């Protein structure tokens, strides 16, 4: 009990603080520590009780009187060593930057501590030796002998555990060293003409050298052609300036050629002969000069294309080199932090091992009755314990592959080294070097390219009036907008977060692996969930004002937020449900296996569908509008609609055969076959429910908001627009869809068509049409990776690689969410 009271908090604290990557994390750490607590209790509490009993009854005479004080000293010594043993257990954590921080105490690992521990043990043994020498035919009492043998078992266990912990640290050291070596991994094989994007550093180096040699060979040929061209044309110039050509013959007139009179015709023929005799000697040099110029020009164009290819591969190599160097530095920092931490752990383990061996020796002296105790004691005192088997082998740290200090492509020194210092440069000048920001591999004409590398932002989420940007790799996050509705999340720990969901006024971040969740924002929108157990949660979703989570394995679910919107599901049975879906005012849970479905929230004709009579067996896709659902079985070509009829809840008689996708506005649905181009729309005809006169062949993208659809055919550069706003404003004929790569819809109103290659954006379709259009016009969004359409004509464009945001709002009111700024960076708010 005493040992548990002393060591229990330490073991619990160790388990709580250990990182998930540690071999001694969580329950494993706790079990490991409790195992030793149990052993300590069994080994040390028993002899203490025996000694107290012996002292009380005096059945061992003089030995008993020594036993009580001796065992007190021995118990104190045991406590010291048990605590030291516990401190040697690896207890570590990592901070947000991945730097290893040691939490282990190493104060007891000093030589002074070791000397005191052994000295205390020696003093105890000396007392027992003196006792045995002063009493004739002294024999160790059985209970003390049993305790000593038990203690030997404990010291043997200490030695085994130190070896085990050493092995674990050695394995972690080896893994850290492998991480450093892995930074130079050569990557995957090439494929599909975009091989540079997946090649490793070594392969990229070879590709750069190949492109360099091809470019240089071309420029050398260009220089040679320049010399040839200049020589041929110089010869032509000399010829045409010679005395023979200084006086040209009389010009022949067209009237002479047309005149049929003999005298005039004879004069024309004489002029023609004189002109020919004069020009024949100049024509061949002229043609040679012209041909040489054309050959040189064609070669230069070929070399310029090869130059673009070379610079492109050089930029990709520079990007990869930078990644390798960053990876190497981080891996080395991690390795060195391990080395510093493990050095302390190693010293503690070596101390415990040496002390355990020396204690074994002293105990052997104590329990032996037929040896020279003074000689044996001296041997123990001078014993040199070998602890080299507990020394961690760190190996040699490899240097970073390649060169981390090379000048970037197109820098002044790079241009000098690659171009202007070459022998061919004087006669074969290069085109203007294209910086890496505008290089695309394999294309002679440079176009903007996305930067490769780890993303600064991995995900963005939003409520009606706030945003959250998250880097799942680091756990860093930034929230902005209305603080009371989710715009404030500073001080929260997002490390390990796997999913984030939002309502109109709150966020919910979930870590499925840890079984933990946190909420913030307005409580009536689900911003409070501290009383919910998220252990084992497999699925989650949200609607306008509530959240729901489901554990498929146990059949348990939890809901919170506005009870009218489905935030109360305490009376529901979630057993057997496999899927969750949210709509504006409620939720749908169903089983694709049994077809059983249940809806809750605002149920009724106008607010939500009644699912009590619906069988969703075999349904592969679900789409929802305001108060209605459609379920699609792609395998059988069957569709099922239910809910409010005026928002698409009725689709009887419709043929869903071959349909691949279903889309919705708040009041209508669209089913599309991307294979055949066949489409059908139903629901409120004024809000997207009518599209019978449109051809959707080749259309691949469809988006919808409150009452409008937009469909895009990327290959043909065509778009279809229909619904409440488009029907009143002439559709989207003013939008040029040529080159458009993506279309986006704001949640209530507004659309964006974006050409990611050129960065051109076109916005339309909001109540604040002119303001939104002006916000998008002229913006260079060529580096944008993602666009988020929020509420009422507010779009947030993001470059995940740099963390830069562009705020595109149709009104000053909506732009307030961005602090009135057009652009800002992650961590800047």
Buried (B, 14 or more C-beta within 10 A) or exposed (E): EEBBEBBBEBBBBBBEBBBEEBBBBBEEBBEBBBEBBEBBBEBBBBBBEBBEBBBEEEEBEEBBBBBBEBBBBBBEBBBBBBBBBBBBBBBBEBEEEEEBEBEBBBEBBEEEBBEBBBEBBBEBBBBBBEBBEEEEEBEBBEBBEBBBEBBBEBBEBBBEBBBEBBEBBBEBBBEBBEBBBEBBEBBEEBEEEEBBBBBBBBBBBBBBEEBBEBBBEBBBBBBBBBEBBBEBBEEBEEBBEEEEEEEEBEEBEEEBEEBEEEEBBEBBEBBBEBBEEBEEEBEEBBEBBBEBBEBBEEBBEBBBBBBBBBBBBBBBBBBBBBBBBBBBBBBBBBBBBBBEBBEBBBBBBBBBBBBBBBBBBBBBBBBEEEEEBEEBBEEBBEBEEEBEEBEBEBEEBBEBBBEBEBBBBBBEEBBEEBBEEBEBBEBBBBBEBBBBEBBBBEEBEBEBBBBBEEBBBBBBBBBBBBBBBBBBEBBBBBBBBBBBBBBBBEEBEBBBBEBBBBBBBBBBBBBBEBEBBBBBBBBBBBBBBEEBEBEBBEBBBBBBBBBBBBBBEEEBBBBBBBBBBBBBBEEBEBEEBBBBBBBBBBBBBBBBEEBBBBBBBBBEBEBBBEBEEBBBBBBEBBBBBBBBBBBBBBEEEBBBBBBBBBBBBBBEEBEBEBBBBBBBBBBBBBBBBBEEBBBBBBBBBBBBBBBEEBEBBEBEBBBBBBBBBBBBBBEEEBBBBBBBBBBEBEBBEEBBBEBBEBBBBBBBBBBBBBBBBBBBBBBBBBBBBEBBBEBBEEBEBBBBBBBBBBBBBBBBBBBBBBBBBBBBBBBEEBBEBBEEEEEBBBEEB
